[in-house]
Amino acid sequence: MIGETGLKPINLGKTRTLKDIEAAIRKICDSQGERFLIQADMLSARHGAMHDAARLQLIVTLARQQLQSDYLDFNPQADAQALLHNLANCSPGIAALRLSKGIRLGEQTFNRREVFQESVERMQAMDAGRYEDVVNGRVVDLICVAGSKVQHLRPLFSAEGKVKPASEMTTEMRRLIDFVNKQSGRASVPDSLLESLGLLCSELVSNTQEHATSDHLGHPYFAHVEGVMVGWKRLEDEIFAEDFDGSEDLRRYWERESSTTDNNKTSLRALHISFFDSGPGFASRFSGRAVQEMSLQEERDYLLKCLQPRQSSKTLDAAGIGLPAILNELRKVGGLIRIRSGRLCIYNQFEENDQHRHPDDFRDWDTTDLAPVAGAVVTIMIPLRGM
């Protein structure tokens, strides 16, 4: 057992930025069989839906590697009660608990069942759509946890446990975004964009139920999670600009959309919507192969096929018509989409009312080689200008 080796855990370090998170994932993949020490605040930090979903994917990758058979190690100097409370009240923490045996602080262990008791009220609030009791750090996160009493959250599923159709999902996305905007004082988004988000959300959540509850060979996972995060975030230049320096194209987007406030602070203010799951990832579920069994070019080809309308090896589309619809809307508002799956992270970005950028012009987020992650994260970013 990994947790019984007695070896000193490898410190994953800080995970504030996307670059930090990728560095931690690289440590995990390059040191398989080792134990890893998670900073006490890693899964409770609130840095917006894009970064919170990336941290959730990190912990899913670690838990999948350990096959749910061991505890996750946290800093033994951490305050145990504060840590348990924080883990039980955010989606990355809940995912960490569900996909592992529990948590360990030095010689002290807590199994997942006892920690989950802290999550009961939060999960009930998610299920009831009481977003005022769910919001934390300007983010509302809805996580569906396999085996829980409220696995099929009512904001995303009907009473029969079926994913809501696009029309009903649009209504829920409007509720979510109106709530987040009310908290932040930001302007609402166009109805056509809400409709495309509802369509995309319905398709992605449907696909998690068919594709993300088992591995690439069709073997059911011991446990799985999936969901959505919605929130707005001010990405400060001195901290987060480095996340957008992977290419000249991304740097131009940052420079174009960031602004300077009266106190001379530069930041990019945006509404983030992140969809996440703990499945095998787009290319693996499309091909039935692990990414390690294919070349990087093969993986890229599979991923891009998944993003084409009505392309899938299963009965449901991997992207359907929701993705083309959202890309068309992002062209109008000057938005960005980021997809992290397998060994790839790709994106597309647009100027406001863009007439030149092609919706299929997906590019690599960074030029560095990325370690393979478990699950998939799709993030939509909508700039909030002049506010």
HELIX and SHEET records of a PDB file:
HELIX    1   1 ILE A    2  GLU A    4  5                                   3    
HELIX    2   2 LEU A   18  ASP A   30  1                                  13    
HELIX    3   3 ALA A   49  GLN A   65  1                                  17    
HELIX    4   4 ALA A   80  LEU A   87  1                                   8    
HELIX    5   5 SER A   91  ARG A   98  1                                   8    
HELIX    6   6 ARG A  112  PHE A  116  1                                   5    
HELIX    7   7 GLN A  117  SER A  119  5                                   3    
HELIX    8   8 VAL A  120  ALA A  128  1                                   9    
HELIX    9   9 TYR A  131  ASP A  133  5                                   3    
HELIX   10  10 ALA A  166  SER A  184  1                                  19    
HELIX   11  11 ASP A  191  HIS A  211  1                                  21    
HELIX   12  12 ASP A  237  PHE A  240  1                                   4    
HELIX   13  13 ALA A  241  PHE A  244  5                                   4    
HELIX   14  14 GLU A  248  GLU A  257  1                                  10    
HELIX   15  15 PHE A  282  SER A  287  1                                   6    
HELIX   16  16 VAL A  291  GLU A  293  5                                   3    
HELIX   17  17 LEU A  296  CYS A  306  1                                  11    
HELIX   18  18 GLY A  322  VAL A  333  1                                  12    
SHEET    1   A 5 ILE A  10  ASN A  11  0                                        
SHEET    2   A 5 PHE A  36  ILE A  38  1                                        
SHEET    3   A 5 TYR A  71  PHE A  74  1                                        
SHEET    4   A 5 GLY A 102  LEU A 105  1                                        
SHEET    5   A 5 GLN A 108  ASN A 111 -1                                        
SHEET    1   B 4 VAL A 139  VAL A 145  0                                        
SHEET    2   B 4 VAL A 225  GLU A 236 -1                                        
SHEET    3   B 4 THR A 266  ASP A 277 -1                                        
SHEET    4   B 4 SER A 259  THR A 260 -1                                        
SHEET    1   C 7 VAL A 139  VAL A 145  0                                        
SHEET    2   C 7 VAL A 225  GLU A 236 -1                                        
SHEET    3   C 7 THR A 266  ASP A 277 -1                                        
SHEET    4   C 7 VAL A 373  PRO A 383 -1                                        
SHEET    5   C 7 LEU A 336  GLY A 342 -1                                        
SHEET    6   C 7 LEU A 344  GLN A 349 -1                                        
SHEET    7   C 7 ARG A 363  ASP A 364 -1                                        
END                                                                             
